[in-house]
Amino acid sequence: MVENNKKHNRNPIGKPNQTIVKRGVIDANWQKLMHLTTLMDTKSEKEEDTDKKESFKGTFRRNRKKKIIEQNNVAKNLKTLKLNNKLTELDIDAVDNVKEETRKDKKNKLTKFIAMDCEMVGIGYNGDDHMIARVSLVNKFGDCIYDKFVKPREEVVDYRTSISGVRKEDLLNGEDFIIVQKEVSEILKGRIVVGHSLKTDLSVLFLSHPKKCIRDTSKYKPFRKITKGSTPSLKRLAKEILGIDIQHGEHSSVEDARATMQLYCTVGKTWEQALSEKRGYSRKFVET
């Protein structure tokens, strides 16, 4: 009987059960492991948050964040109003009105390139001398930014109406020469002037302009090849290059200025590159 009791009581008195001890150690280690995993998860979440914050550093990324916030606000507002994302007819009309207003704002703005054309009348003996009668300025987009008739300072012998389109009443209701001269000089200052036979236009206005800031289509060599070296007329250049007919009967200085600007825009890149190479540097060198 004693031996059987000894067999049943394998663990001596005073010693803890080894299976319980081992299980307690495992539980403690498991808790530590779980604690470490939770710490790792929180760290990873914090890193993701910091990454998200860092992803919006810089002006471009801040703008992107602002757009995202605005889109979310719009979506929330639509949800609260219970509206669809599709624009209604009224919204489309409002957007169109805004576009039209922006187009109007962009119109009649001064650009770096200005096209000029003048109409003259005859003064002096037999009306052979020129006097300014009308000045028209056009920006790079073809918008007329300045168009005025000029009061005569001398007796007009020949109005040249069949060509210039100028009549006596136009000049009587025109602007004083000094005011026109001042206004035109202020517009052209620091800008590149495009025109056809600009020397005569500037001379009747008694103005000068830097040679490097003048683009005269009558002197551009590729255009002169059309007439085999002689000075081409604006009408012929418009017909040959642009495919448009101008100067039918009475001339319009606005129409002529637009035609010269269109002619320049067709060859603008090659013209500017040729000028830059002539001055001793290339555009690539300047850009780098």
Backbone as numpy.savetxt, mean C-alpha at the origin, in Angstrom:
# Nx Ny Nz CAx CAy CAz Cx Cy Cz
1.58 -82.84 70.46 0.74 -81.62 70.46 1.60 -80.37 70.46
2.67 -80.41 71.17 3.56 -79.23 71.23 4.18 -78.97 69.89
4.58 -80.04 69.20 5.22 -79.88 67.89 4.26 -79.27 66.90
2.98 -79.69 66.94 2.00 -79.11 66.02 1.82 -77.63 66.26
1.82 -77.24 67.54 1.68 -75.80 67.85 2.87 -75.01 67.34
4.04 -75.60 67.42 5.24 -74.93 66.92 5.16 -74.74 65.42
4.60 -75.77 64.73 4.49 -75.66 63.29 3.52 -74.54 62.90
2.39 -74.44 63.64 1.42 -73.40 63.31 1.95 -72.02 63.61
2.67 -71.85 64.71 3.23 -70.55 65.09 4.61 -70.40 64.44
4.58 -70.12 63.12 5.86 -69.98 62.41 6.59 -68.70 62.82
5.86 -67.59 62.98 6.52 -66.34 63.39 6.70 -66.34 64.89
7.87 -66.14 65.36 8.10 -66.10 66.81 7.39 -64.92 67.44
7.12 -65.03 68.72 6.43 -63.96 69.46 7.34 -62.75 69.54
6.80 -61.57 69.33 7.59 -60.33 69.40 8.08 -59.85 68.05
8.05 -60.71 67.00 8.49 -60.31 65.64 7.26 -60.02 64.79
7.27 -58.92 64.05 6.12 -58.59 63.18 6.04 -59.52 61.99
4.85 -59.58 61.41 4.63 -60.42 60.24 5.34 -59.80 59.04
6.17 -60.62 58.34 7.00 -60.10 57.24 6.16 -59.69 56.04
5.07 -60.41 55.77 4.22 -60.06 54.62 3.58 -58.69 54.82
3.15 -58.42 56.06 2.52 -57.12 56.37 3.55 -56.01 56.24
4.76 -56.29 56.72 5.82 -55.27 56.65 6.14 -54.96 55.20
6.29 -56.01 54.41 6.60 -55.79 52.99 5.48 -55.03 52.30
4.25 -55.39 52.61 3.12 -54.70 51.99 3.09 -53.23 52.38
3.42 -52.95 53.66 3.48 -51.55 54.11 4.55 -50.77 53.38
5.68 -51.40 53.15 6.77 -50.74 52.41 6.35 -50.46 50.98
5.67 -51.45 50.36 5.21 -51.28 48.98 4.20 -50.13 48.89
3.27 -50.09 49.87 2.28 -49.00 49.87 2.96 -47.63 50.00
3.96 -47.59 50.89 4.67 -46.32 51.08 5.39 -45.92 49.80
6.05 -46.89 49.16 6.74 -46.60 47.89 5.75 -46.19 46.80
4.60 -46.83 46.78 3.58 -46.51 45.79 3.06 -45.08 45.98
2.85 -44.71 47.24 2.42 -43.34 47.52 3.47 -42.32 47.07
4.73 -42.65 47.34 5.80 -41.76 46.87 5.79 -41.64 45.35
5.61 -42.79 44.68 5.58 -42.79 43.21 4.40 -41.97 42.69
3.23 -42.13 43.30 2.07 -41.36 42.89 2.29 -39.87 43.12
2.95 -39.54 44.24 3.23 -38.14 44.55 4.18 -37.54 43.50
5.17 -38.35 43.10 6.11 -37.88 42.07 5.42 -37.67 40.73
4.50 -38.60 40.38 3.78 -38.46 39.11 2.91 -37.22 39.09
2.24 -36.96 40.24 1.42 -35.73 40.32 2.28 -34.49 40.19
3.45 -34.53 40.83 4.38 -33.39 40.70 4.81 -33.19 39.26
5.11 -34.32 38.58 5.52 -34.24 37.17 4.40 -33.67 36.30
3.15 -34.10 36.58 2.01 -33.60 35.81 1.82 -32.09 36.00
1.93 -31.67 37.28 1.77 -30.22 37.54 2.87 -29.42 36.87
4.12 -29.97 36.90 5.23 -29.29 36.23 4.99 -29.18 34.74
4.52 -30.32 34.14 4.27 -30.30 32.70 3.17 -29.31 32.34
2.10 -29.24 33.20 1.04 -28.27 32.96 1.57 -26.84 33.04
2.43 -26.61 34.06 3.02 -25.28 34.20 3.89 -24.94 32.99
4.65 -25.94 32.52 5.50 -25.70 31.35 4.66 -25.39 30.12
3.51 -26.13 29.99 2.63 -25.85 28.86 2.06 -24.43 28.94
1.70 -24.04 30.19 1.18 -22.68 30.36 2.23 -21.64 30.01
3.46 -21.88 30.47 4.54 -20.93 30.16 4.82 -20.91 28.67
4.74 -22.13 28.03 4.95 -22.17 26.58 3.88 -21.36 25.86
2.63 -21.49 26.35 1.55 -20.73 25.73 1.78 -19.23 25.90
2.23 -18.86 27.12 2.50 -17.45 27.33 3.65 -16.98 26.47
4.71 -17.79 26.39 5.88 -17.41 25.60 5.57 -17.39 24.11
4.57 -18.19 23.68 4.24 -18.24 22.26 3.66 -16.93 21.76
3.20 -16.07 22.69 2.63 -14.79 22.29 3.58 -13.64 22.54
4.87 -13.92 22.60 5.85 -12.86 22.72 6.08 -12.23 21.35
6.44 -10.97 21.33 6.70 -10.28 20.07 5.45 -9.61 19.53
5.63 -8.62 18.67 4.50 -7.84 18.15 3.57 -8.70 17.31
4.14 -9.55 16.43 3.32 -10.39 15.56 2.45 -11.32 16.38
3.07 -11.97 17.40 2.33 -12.95 18.20 1.31 -12.27 19.11
1.66 -11.07 19.60 0.68 -10.34 20.41 -0.53 -9.95 19.58
-0.29 -9.55 18.34 -1.41 -9.23 17.45 -2.26 -10.46 17.18
-1.58 -11.61 17.03 -2.33 -12.86 16.81 -3.19 -13.18 18.02
-2.64 -12.97 19.22 -3.40 -13.22 20.44 -4.60 -12.29 20.52
-4.38 -11.01 20.14 -5.46 -10.04 20.17 -6.58 -10.45 19.22
-6.19 -10.93 18.01 -7.20 -11.37 17.04 -8.00 -12.56 17.57
-7.29 -13.50 18.22 -7.97 -14.68 18.78 -8.97 -14.25 19.84
-8.56 -13.29 20.70 -9.45 -12.81 21.75 -10.66 -12.11 21.15
-10.42 -11.30 20.12 -11.53 -10.60 19.46 -12.50 -11.58 18.81
-11.94 -12.62 18.16 -12.80 -13.64 17.55 -13.65 -14.35 18.59
-13.03 -14.67 19.74 -13.78 -15.33 20.82 -14.88 -14.42 21.35
-14.57 -13.11 21.48 -15.58 -12.17 21.96 -16.74 -12.06 20.99
-16.41 -12.03 19.70 -17.47 -11.98 18.68 -18.34 -13.22 18.74
-17.69 -14.39 18.90 -18.44 -15.65 18.98 -19.37 -15.65 20.20
-18.86 -15.12 21.33 -19.69 -15.05 22.54 -20.89 -14.13 22.33
-20.61 -12.98 21.70 -21.71 -12.04 21.44 -22.77 -12.64 20.52
-22.30 -13.39 19.52 -23.25 -14.04 18.61 -24.09 -15.08 19.35
-23.45 -15.78 20.27 -24.19 -16.79 21.05 -25.23 -16.12 21.93
-24.84 -15.03 22.58 -25.79 -14.35 23.46 -26.95 -13.75 22.68
-26.67 -13.25 21.45 -27.73 -12.70 20.62 -28.49 -13.76 19.83
-27.96 -15.00 19.84 -28.55 -16.13 19.12 -28.61 -15.85 17.61
-27.48 -15.37 17.10 -27.37 -15.09 15.67 -26.41 -16.06 15.02
-26.59 -16.27 13.72 -25.68 -17.11 12.97 -24.47 -16.30 12.55
-23.40 -16.99 12.19 -22.19 -16.33 11.73 -22.37 -15.72 10.34
-23.42 -16.12 9.62 -23.65 -15.59 8.28 -24.13 -14.14 8.36
-23.59 -13.30 7.47 -23.99 -11.91 7.43 -25.35 -11.76 6.78
-26.15 -10.89 7.35 -27.44 -10.57 6.74 -27.22 -9.56 5.62
-28.29 -9.27 4.88 -28.20 -8.32 3.77 -27.83 -6.93 4.26
-28.35 -6.56 5.44 -28.02 -5.26 6.00 -26.54 -5.16 6.34
-25.99 -6.26 6.91 -24.56 -6.28 7.24 -23.71 -6.16 5.99
-24.10 -6.85 4.92 -23.35 -6.79 3.66 -23.36 -5.37 3.10
-24.52 -4.71 3.19 -24.62 -3.32 2.71 -23.72 -2.40 3.53
-23.67 -2.66 4.84 -22.82 -1.83 5.71 -21.35 -2.01 5.36
-20.93 -3.27 5.10 -19.55 -3.55 4.72 -19.20 -2.88 3.40
-20.14 -2.94 2.44 -19.92 -2.29 1.15 -19.77 -0.78 1.29
-20.59 -0.20 2.18 -20.49 1.24 2.41 -19.15 1.62 3.00
-18.65 0.79 3.92 -17.33 1.04 4.52 -16.24 0.96 3.46
-16.33 -0.04 2.57 -15.34 -0.18 1.50 -15.34 1.03 0.58
-16.56 1.51 0.24 -16.67 2.68 -0.63 -16.05 3.90 0.03
-16.26 4.04 1.36 -15.70 5.17 2.08 -14.17 5.11 2.09
-13.62 3.90 2.28 -12.16 3.77 2.26 -11.59 4.08 0.89
-12.32 3.66 -0.17 -11.88 3.99 -1.52 -11.89 5.49 -1.76
-12.93 6.15 -1.25 -13.00 7.61 -1.39 -11.85 8.28 -0.65
-11.49 7.72 0.52 -10.38 8.29 1.28 -9.06 8.15 0.54
-8.88 7.03 -0.16 -7.64 6.80 -0.90 -7.55 7.63 -2.17
-8.72 8.05 -2.67 -8.72 8.83 -3.91 -8.15 10.22 -3.67
-7.64 10.78 -4.78 -7.11 12.15 -4.77 -6.01 12.37 -3.75
-5.26 11.32 -3.48 -4.12 11.43 -2.57 -2.85 11.67 -3.37
-1.93 12.42 -2.79 -0.66 12.66 -3.43 0.21 11.41 -3.36
0.86 11.09 -4.46 1.76 9.95 -4.52 3.17 10.44 -4.88
4.12 9.54 -4.83 5.50 9.90 -5.13 5.65 10.36 -6.58
4.88 9.75 -7.48 4.92 10.10 -8.89 3.68 10.93 -9.24
3.90 12.07 -9.88 2.83 12.97 -10.30 2.99 13.26 -11.79
1.91 13.06 -12.55 1.92 13.39 -13.98 1.33 14.78 -14.18
1.98 15.57 -15.05 1.54 16.94 -15.28 1.36 17.20 -16.77
0.34 17.98 -17.09 0.15 18.43 -18.46 -0.49 19.81 -18.43
-0.07 20.65 -19.38 -0.56 22.03 -19.45 -1.11 22.32 -20.83
-2.10 23.22 -20.85 -2.62 23.75 -22.11 -2.21 25.21 -22.22
-1.78 25.61 -23.42 -1.29 26.96 -23.63 -2.14 27.71 -24.65
-2.11 29.03 -24.53 -2.73 29.90 -25.54 -1.64 30.77 -26.15
-1.95 31.37 -27.33 -0.96 32.16 -28.06 -0.98 33.64 -27.70
0.21 34.18 -27.46 0.35 35.61 -27.18 1.46 36.17 -28.07
1.66 37.48 -28.03 2.73 38.09 -28.82 2.34 38.24 -30.27
3.36 38.44 -31.07 3.14 38.67 -32.50 2.63 37.38 -33.16
1.47 37.47 -33.79 0.79 36.34 -34.46 0.45 35.18 -33.51
0.58 35.42 -32.21 0.23 34.37 -31.24 1.19 33.20 -31.23
2.45 33.46 -31.57 3.44 32.37 -31.62 4.00 32.02 -30.25
3.98 32.95 -29.32 4.50 32.69 -27.97 3.43 31.99 -27.12
3.92 31.24 -26.13 3.02 30.44 -25.29 2.75 31.13 -23.95
1.53 31.00 -23.49 1.16 31.43 -22.14 0.28 30.35 -21.51
0.52 30.09 -20.23 -0.21 29.05 -19.53 -1.70 29.39 -19.46
-2.55 28.41 -19.75 -4.00 28.60 -19.68 -4.67 27.58 -18.75
-4.09 26.38 -18.63 -4.68 25.34 -17.78 -3.58 24.39 -17.31
-3.68 23.98 -16.05 -2.72 23.03 -15.45 -3.50 21.87 -14.86
-3.04 20.65 -15.16 -3.69 19.44 -14.61 -2.61 18.52 -14.06
-2.87 18.01 -12.85 -1.97 17.07 -12.19 -2.73 15.80 -11.86
-2.08 14.66 -12.08 -2.70 13.35 -11.87 -1.75 12.50 -11.03
-2.29 11.75 -10.06 -1.43 10.88 -9.25 -1.17 9.56 -9.97
-0.46 8.67 -9.31 -0.05 7.41 -9.95 -1.22 6.51 -10.31
-2.36 6.69 -9.63 -3.53 5.85 -9.86 -4.49 6.46 -10.89
-4.09 7.59 -11.49 -4.92 8.22 -12.51 -5.96 9.17 -11.97
-5.93 9.45 -10.67 -6.89 10.38 -10.07 -6.41 11.81 -10.26
-7.30 12.68 -10.71 -6.96 14.09 -10.90 -6.90 14.78 -9.54
-5.73 15.29 -9.19 -5.55 15.94 -7.88 -5.50 17.46 -7.99
-5.36 17.95 -9.23 -5.30 19.41 -9.42 -5.68 19.72 -10.87
-6.58 20.68 -11.05 -7.00 21.08 -12.40 -7.58 22.48 -12.32
-6.84 23.45 -12.85 -7.28 24.84 -12.78 -6.94 25.59 -14.07
-7.86 26.50 -14.44 -7.57 27.46 -15.50 -6.86 28.67 -14.88
-6.06 29.34 -15.69 -5.24 30.44 -15.21 -5.65 31.72 -15.92
-5.83 32.79 -15.15 -6.17 34.08 -15.71 -5.01 34.61 -16.58
-5.33 35.21 -17.72 -4.25 35.71 -18.59 -3.56 36.94 -17.99
-2.27 37.00 -18.16 -1.48 38.14 -17.69 -1.15 39.08 -18.84
-1.39 38.62 -20.06 -1.19 39.43 -21.25 -2.39 39.24 -22.19
-2.41 40.05 -23.20 -3.51 39.93 -24.17 -3.36 38.65 -24.98
-4.42 37.88 -25.03 -4.41 36.60 -25.76 -4.73 36.87 -27.22
-3.81 36.47 -28.07 -3.99 36.64 -29.52 -4.74 35.45 -30.11
-4.39 34.24 -29.65 -4.99 33.02 -30.19 -5.29 32.07 -29.03
-6.55 31.73 -28.84 -6.94 30.80 -27.77 -6.66 29.35 -28.14
-6.45 29.09 -29.42 -6.15 27.73 -29.90 -7.20 26.72 -29.42
-8.44 27.13 -29.48 -9.53 26.32 -28.92 -9.64 24.96 -29.60
-9.39 24.89 -30.87 -9.51 23.61 -31.58 -8.52 22.57 -31.06
-7.42 23.03 -30.47 -6.42 22.11 -29.92 -6.43 22.13 -28.40
-6.37 23.32 -27.82 -6.27 23.44 -26.36 -7.59 23.21 -25.65
-8.70 23.50 -26.33 -10.01 23.40 -25.68 -10.29 24.54 -24.73
-9.47 25.59 -24.78 -9.60 26.74 -23.88 -10.42 27.83 -24.56
-11.33 28.43 -23.79 -12.16 29.53 -24.28 -11.97 30.76 -23.41
-12.43 31.88 -23.92 -12.22 33.15 -23.22 -12.83 33.14 -21.82
-14.05 32.61 -21.70 -14.73 32.59 -20.40 -14.00 31.70 -19.38
-13.32 30.65 -19.86 -12.56 29.79 -18.96 -11.45 30.57 -18.26
-10.76 31.42 -19.02 -9.65 32.18 -18.45 -10.15 33.32 -17.56
-11.27 33.92 -17.92 -11.81 34.99 -17.09 -12.23 34.47 -15.71
-12.70 33.24 -15.67 -13.10 32.62 -14.39 -11.97 31.82 -13.74
-10.76 31.94 -14.28 -9.64 31.17 -13.77 -9.00 31.75 -12.52
-7.93 31.09 -12.09 -7.18 31.48 -10.89 -6.01 32.37 -11.28
-5.57 33.20 -10.35 -4.41 34.05 -10.59 -3.16 33.20 -10.80
-2.29 33.66 -11.68 -1.10 32.90 -12.03 -0.20 32.65 -10.81
-0.02 33.65 -9.97 0.89 33.51 -8.81 0.38 32.42 -7.87
-0.93 32.35 -7.66 -1.50 31.32 -6.77 -1.30 29.94 -7.38
-1.58 29.81 -8.69 -1.42 28.51 -9.36 0.04 28.08 -9.33
0.94 28.99 -9.61 2.37 28.68 -9.59 2.82 28.17 -8.21
2.36 28.83 -7.17 2.72 28.44 -5.80 2.14 27.07 -5.44
0.88 26.85 -5.78 0.22 25.58 -5.44 0.87 24.41 -6.18
1.17 24.60 -7.46 1.79 23.53 -8.25 3.20 23.23 -7.75
3.96 24.27 -7.43 5.33 24.06 -6.94 5.34 23.32 -5.61
4.36 23.59 -4.75 4.27 22.88 -3.46 3.93 21.41 -3.66
3.06 21.12 -4.63 2.69 19.72 -4.90 3.88 18.95 -5.48
4.60 19.58 -6.41 5.69 18.88 -7.09 6.96 18.77 -6.26
7.07 19.54 -5.22 8.29 19.57 -4.41 8.59 18.20 -3.80
9.79 17.68 -4.08 10.21 16.39 -3.53 9.60 15.18 -4.21
8.89 15.39 -5.32 8.24 14.29 -6.02 8.80 14.13 -7.43
8.53 12.97 -8.04 8.97 12.70 -9.41 7.85 13.10 -10.36
8.19 13.96 -11.31 7.20 14.49 -12.25 7.27 13.72 -13.55
6.13 13.23 -14.00 6.01 12.49 -15.26 5.23 13.37 -16.24
5.68 13.40 -17.49 4.98 14.19 -18.48 5.54 13.99 -19.87
4.95 14.68 -20.83 5.39 14.61 -22.22 5.81 16.02 -22.64
7.10 16.18 -22.97 7.69 17.50 -23.26 7.52 18.42 -22.06
8.06 17.97 -20.93 7.89 18.70 -19.67 8.62 20.05 -19.67
9.60 20.20 -20.53 10.36 21.45 -20.56 9.45 22.64 -20.85
8.55 22.49 -21.82 7.63 23.58 -22.16 6.60 23.81 -21.05
6.13 22.73 -20.41 5.15 22.88 -19.33 5.75 23.62 -18.14
6.99 23.28 -17.79 7.64 23.95 -16.66 8.01 25.39 -17.01
8.36 25.63 -18.27 8.78 26.98 -18.67 7.61 27.96 -18.63
6.41 27.54 -19.04 5.26 28.46 -19.01 4.80 28.72 -17.57
5.16 27.81 -16.66 4.87 28.03 -15.24 6.00 28.76 -14.52
7.11 28.98 -15.25 8.30 29.60 -14.68 8.78 28.84 -13.44
8.81 27.51 -13.59 9.27 26.62 -12.52 10.43 25.78 -13.01
11.25 25.35 -12.08 12.32 24.41 -12.38 12.15 23.19 -11.48
12.71 22.08 -11.93 12.61 20.83 -11.17 13.91 20.04 -11.38
14.39 19.33 -10.32 15.63 18.57 -10.49 15.55 17.55 -11.63
16.61 17.47 -12.40 16.63 16.58 -13.57 16.42 15.12 -13.18
16.97 14.73 -12.02 16.84 13.34 -11.57 15.40 12.98 -11.18
14.56 14.00 -10.99 13.16 13.78 -10.60 12.20 14.03 -11.75
12.70 13.97 -13.00 11.85 14.18 -14.17 11.84 12.91 -15.01
10.64 12.49 -15.43 10.47 11.35 -16.33 9.67 11.84 -17.55
10.41 12.18 -18.60 9.80 12.75 -19.81 9.63 11.64 -20.84
8.38 11.32 -21.18 8.11 10.22 -22.13 8.53 10.57 -23.54
8.70 11.85 -23.85 9.14 12.24 -25.19 10.65 12.01 -25.38
11.38 11.85 -24.28 12.84 11.65 -24.36 13.27 10.23 -24.02
12.34 9.36 -23.66 12.68 7.98 -23.29 13.08 7.21 -24.56
14.31 6.70 -24.59 14.89 6.11 -25.80 14.07 4.95 -26.38
13.60 4.00 -25.58 12.76 2.92 -26.16 11.51 3.46 -26.85
10.93 4.55 -26.36 9.77 5.14 -27.02 10.17 5.84 -28.32
11.36 6.43 -28.35 11.82 7.14 -29.55 12.14 6.17 -30.69
12.35 4.89 -30.35 12.60 3.90 -31.41 11.37 3.70 -32.29
10.20 3.97 -31.73 8.96 3.82 -32.50 8.96 4.78 -33.69
9.49 5.99 -33.46 9.54 7.00 -34.53 10.95 7.10 -35.13
11.76 6.06 -34.90 13.12 5.98 -35.48 14.01 7.16 -35.08
13.94 7.49 -33.78 14.84 8.51 -33.23 14.24 9.88 -33.08
13.19 10.20 -33.79 12.57 11.53 -33.66 11.63 11.55 -32.44
11.24 12.76 -32.05 10.38 12.90 -30.88 8.97 12.40 -31.19
8.50 11.38 -30.47 7.16 10.85 -30.76 6.07 11.72 -30.14
4.93 11.76 -30.75 3.79 12.49 -30.18 3.12 11.62 -29.12
2.47 12.28 -28.19 1.77 11.55 -27.13 0.63 10.72 -27.71
-0.01 11.24 -28.73 -1.12 10.52 -29.36 -0.64 9.20 -29.96
0.54 9.24 -30.62 1.05 8.01 -31.24 1.51 7.00 -30.20
2.17 7.48 -29.14 2.60 6.57 -28.07 1.41 5.89 -27.41
0.36 6.66 -27.18 -0.85 6.08 -26.56 -1.48 5.03 -27.46
-1.44 5.27 -28.77 -2.02 4.32 -29.73 -1.16 3.07 -29.86
0.17 3.26 -29.97 1.07 2.13 -30.22 1.27 1.27 -28.97
1.41 1.90 -27.81 1.77 1.17 -26.58 0.54 0.82 -25.73
-0.33 1.80 -25.54 -1.51 1.58 -24.68 -2.72 1.07 -25.45
-2.74 1.30 -26.76 -3.88 0.87 -27.56 -5.12 1.71 -27.35
-4.92 3.00 -27.00 -6.06 3.89 -26.78 -5.92 5.11 -27.70
-7.06 5.68 -28.05 -7.09 6.88 -28.90 -7.36 8.10 -28.04
-6.47 9.09 -28.12 -6.65 10.33 -27.37 -6.51 11.51 -28.34
-6.80 12.69 -27.81 -6.64 13.95 -28.54 -7.45 13.98 -29.84
-8.71 13.56 -29.73 -9.64 13.72 -30.86 -10.24 15.11 -30.77
-9.88 15.99 -31.69 -10.39 17.35 -31.64 -9.72 18.12 -30.52
-10.53 18.71 -29.63 -9.99 19.50 -28.51 -9.29 18.58 -27.50
-8.10 19.04 -27.07 -7.32 18.26 -26.11 -7.83 18.48 -24.69
-7.58 17.49 -23.85 -7.87 17.61 -22.41 -6.57 17.35 -21.65
-6.14 18.32 -20.86 -4.89 18.16 -20.12 -4.98 17.04 -19.09
-6.16 16.78 -18.56 -6.34 15.67 -17.61 -6.15 14.34 -18.32
-6.75 14.20 -19.49 -6.63 12.98 -20.28 -5.17 12.74 -20.70
-4.49 13.81 -21.11 -3.09 13.67 -21.52 -2.19 13.29 -20.35
-2.46 13.87 -19.17 -1.67 13.54 -17.98 -1.87 12.07 -17.59
-3.10 11.59 -17.69 -3.37 10.18 -17.39 -2.65 9.25 -18.38
-2.63 9.65 -19.65 -1.96 8.84 -20.67 -0.46 8.76 -20.40
0.16 9.88 -20.03 1.60 9.86 -19.73 1.90 9.00 -18.51
1.02 9.05 -17.51 1.23 8.21 -16.32 1.09 6.73 -16.66
0.13 6.39 -17.52 -0.03 5.00 -17.96 1.20 4.53 -18.75
1.72 5.41 -19.59 2.93 5.07 -20.35 4.10 4.81 -19.42
4.24 5.66 -18.42 5.34 5.45 -17.46 5.16 4.14 -16.71
3.95 3.85 -16.26 3.72 2.63 -15.47 4.01 1.36 -16.26
3.86 1.39 -17.58 4.15 0.20 -18.39 5.64 -0.13 -18.42
6.49 0.90 -18.28 7.95 0.68 -18.37 8.67 1.19 -17.13
7.92 1.43 -16.05 8.49 2.06 -14.86 9.67 1.31 -14.27
9.56 -0.02 -14.16 10.62 -0.81 -13.52 11.91 -0.77 -14.33
11.80 -0.99 -15.64 12.99 -0.97 -16.48 13.58 0.43 -16.57
12.73 1.44 -16.59 13.20 2.82 -16.65 14.01 3.17 -15.40
13.46 2.85 -14.23 14.16 3.16 -12.97 15.45 2.36 -12.83
15.43 1.11 -13.28 16.64 0.28 -13.21 17.73 0.85 -14.11
17.35 1.30 -15.30 18.33 1.88 -16.23 18.92 3.16 -15.64
18.10 3.97 -14.99 18.59 5.20 -14.37 19.53 4.91 -13.21
19.19 3.90 -12.40 20.05 3.54 -11.27 21.40 3.01 -11.73
21.41 2.21 -12.80 22.68 1.70 -13.33 23.50 2.83 -13.96
22.82 3.79 -14.55 23.51 4.93 -15.16 24.19 5.79 -14.10
23.58 5.86 -12.93 24.16 6.66 -11.84 25.25 5.93 -11.09
25.53 4.68 -11.47 26.67 3.98 -10.88 26.36 2.99 -9.79
25.09 2.65 -9.60 24.73 1.63 -8.62 23.50 0.91 -9.10
23.38 -0.33 -8.65 22.22 -1.13 -9.03 21.22 -1.18 -7.90
19.97 -1.49 -8.22 18.93 -1.56 -7.21 19.19 -2.68 -6.22
19.74 -3.79 -6.68 20.04 -4.90 -5.79 21.04 -4.47 -4.73
22.04 -3.69 -5.15 23.05 -3.22 -4.22 22.45 -2.28 -3.18
21.50 -1.45 -3.62 20.86 -0.52 -2.70 20.01 -1.26 -1.69
19.27 -2.29 -2.16 18.39 -3.03 -1.27 19.17 -3.83 -0.24
20.35 -4.35 -0.62 21.14 -5.10 0.34 21.86 -4.17 1.29
